[in-house]
Amino acid sequence: MSNDEIADRMVISPLTARTHVHRAMAKLHARDRAQLVVMAYESGLVTPHGD
């Protein structure tokens, strides 16, 4: 999702969404958003639709 999409869903500003994504990437040493998604699936934080 884009920062704007995250912001709309969470009812926060796009800048706040960007900050949260950036901080998650820094804490998890992720190189990009795609790596954050992979980590979320591998950890069980999220599951594919239909599960």
N, C-alpha and C positions, 0 to 999 in steps of 0.2 A: 504494500500500500504506500501511497505517497504521503508526505507530511500533511498535506491538506486533507486527505482521506482519513488519516489517523486522527487529526484534530477534530474533524466533523464527528467521527464516531465516539471520541472520548470527551467531546465538548470542551476542548482546550484550544489555545491558539496554535497555528502552524509552527510558530517559533518554539513553543513549549514542546510540541511533538518532536521537532528536529533535535532539541536539546536532549530529550529522553532517549531517542534513537542513538545519538552520538555517545551519550554516557553508557548505554548498554554495550555499544561496540567497544568502547574503551575498557570497561570492566571485564568483558569477556575476551578481549584481545581479538576481536573479529575484524577482518579486513574490509568487509562490506555487509550490506543488509542481507544479501543472499546467505552469507555464512551464519548470520543470526537466525535465519529461518531454519537452516539445517540443524543448528544447535537446539532450537526449540523442538523440532521433531525428534531428534535423537534423545533428548532428555525426557520426552513424554509430556512436555508442557502443552503441546498441541498435537492433535491427531488429524489424519485426513478426513474429509467429509464422508459421512456414511459409516463411520466407526462408532 
